[in-house]
């Protein structure tokens, strides 16, 4: 097997095709953004989902992914990405804490991955267009990103 066949087999080629199309439709601006520094940002939740981790160490493991879109200031329209594996109790506990802080009015609990996925869909629907947040984004002592909702803004 040559290297190209190996890459075609091991990479998500269909996903890359979709990503290329999306980038081209958006002016190929993906690499022009500056990295968002630690700080407090007004954000909205753009996406919440469970997906498979793609890292070498945890490839295929379930993780929760939340995309926060910055809505004003120097980093307006840029995103912050919360990704948390959900394969151990403490990891699910961390995800639950963040989900509860979104103040969706929905009871957050883990009973299984299918139920948890539906929970995320319900939360996304409840907050979409209704809530925005003041997010404190920083790194902890071990260098991991921390996402803390400090205020919830009701848009109604």
C-alpha positions in Angstrom: 0.0 0.0 0.0 1.4 3.4 -1.0 1.3 6.4 1.3 -1.6 7.9 -0.6 -3.8 4.8 -0.3 -2.9 4.8 3.4 -4.0 8.4 3.9 -7.2 7.9 1.9 -8.0 4.9 4.1 -7.1 6.4 7.5 -8.3 10.0 7.0 -11.9 11.2 6.9 -11.7 12.2 3.2 -15.4 12.9 2.9 -15.2 15.1 6.0 -12.2 17.0 4.5 -14.2 17.5 1.3 -17.0 19.1 3.3 -14.5 21.2 5.3 -12.8 22.4 2.1 -16.2 23.4 0.6 -17.1 25.3 3.8 -13.8 27.1 3.9 -14.0 28.1 0.2 -17.6 29.4 0.8 -16.4 31.4 3.7 -13.5 33.1 1.9 -10.8 30.7 3.2 -10.5 32.8 6.3 -9.8 29.9 8.7 -6.2 30.7 9.2 -6.4 34.5 9.3 -7.7 34.7 12.9 -5.5 35.5 15.8 -5.5 33.1 18.7 -7.9 34.2 21.3 -6.0 35.0 24.5 -7.2 34.2 28.0 -9.8 36.7 29.2 -13.5 37.4 29.6 -15.7 37.4 26.5 -19.4 37.9 25.7 -20.4 34.8 23.8 -23.2 32.8 22.5 -23.2 29.0 22.1 -23.0 28.2 18.5 -22.9 24.4 18.7 -23.2 21.6 21.3 -22.6 18.0 20.4 -21.1 14.7 21.3 -18.6 13.5 18.7 -15.7 11.1 18.4 -12.3 12.3 19.6 -9.8 12.3 16.8 -6.6 12.6 18.9 -4.0 9.8 18.6 -4.4 8.9 22.3 -8.2 8.9 22.5 -9.2 8.3 18.9 -12.9 7.3 18.7 -13.7 8.0 22.3 -16.8 10.1 23.0 -16.4 13.7 23.9 -18.6 16.7 24.3 -17.8 19.7 22.1 -19.2 23.2 22.7 -18.4 26.1 20.3 -18.6 29.5 21.8 -18.8 32.4 19.4 -17.5 35.8 20.6 -20.1 38.4 19.9 -18.2 41.7 20.4 -14.8 43.3 21.0 -11.4 42.7 19.3 -12.1 39.0 18.8 -15.7 39.4 17.5 -16.8 36.4 15.5 -13.9 34.2 16.6 -14.6 30.9 18.4 -13.5 29.2 21.6 -13.8 25.4 21.7 -14.6 23.5 24.8 -13.8 19.8 24.3 -14.1 17.2 27.1 -13.8 13.5 26.9 -16.7 11.8 28.5 -15.4 8.3 29.3 -14.9 8.7 33.0 -17.1 9.9 35.8 -15.1 13.0 36.6 -15.0 14.0 32.9 -18.8 13.8 32.7 -19.0 15.7 36.0 -16.9 18.5 34.4 -19.2 18.5 31.3 -22.3 18.5 33.5 -21.0 21.6 35.4 -20.6 23.5 32.2 -23.9 22.4 30.9 -25.7 23.4 34.1 -24.0 26.8 34.0 -25.7 27.5 30.6 -28.9 27.9 32.6 -31.1 26.2 30.0 -33.8 25.2 32.6 -33.2 21.6 31.7 -32.1 19.0 34.3 -28.6 17.9 33.4 -27.8 14.2 34.2 -26.0 11.4 32.4 -27.8 8.1 32.0 -26.1 6.9 28.8 -24.7 8.3 25.6 -27.9 8.3 23.6 -29.8 10.0 26.4 -26.9 12.5 26.8 -26.9 13.3 23.1 -30.6 14.1 23.3 -30.0 16.2 26.4 -27.4 18.3 24.4 -29.9 18.7 21.6 -32.5 19.9 24.1 -30.1 22.4 25.7 -29.1 23.7 22.3 -32.7 24.3 21.4 -33.6 25.9 24.7 -30.7 28.5 24.6 -30.5 29.2 20.9 -31.4 32.9 20.4 -32.5 33.2 24.0 -29.3 33.3 26.1 -25.8 34.8 25.8 -23.0 34.6 28.3 -20.0 36.2 29.9 -17.4 33.5 29.6 -14.1 33.5 31.6 -11.6 31.6 29.5 -8.2 30.8 31.1 -5.7 28.0 31.7 -5.4 26.1 34.9 -2.1 25.2 36.7 -1.7 22.2 34.4 -2.1 24.3 31.3 -5.6 23.0 30.4 -8.3 25.4 29.1 -11.0 26.4 31.6 -14.4 27.7 30.6 -16.4 29.4 33.3 -19.8 31.0 32.7 -19.8 34.1 34.9 -23.1 35.7 33.8 -26.1 34.7 31.8 -27.9 37.3 29.7 -31.5 36.6 28.9 -32.4 38.0 25.4 -36.1 37.9 25.9 
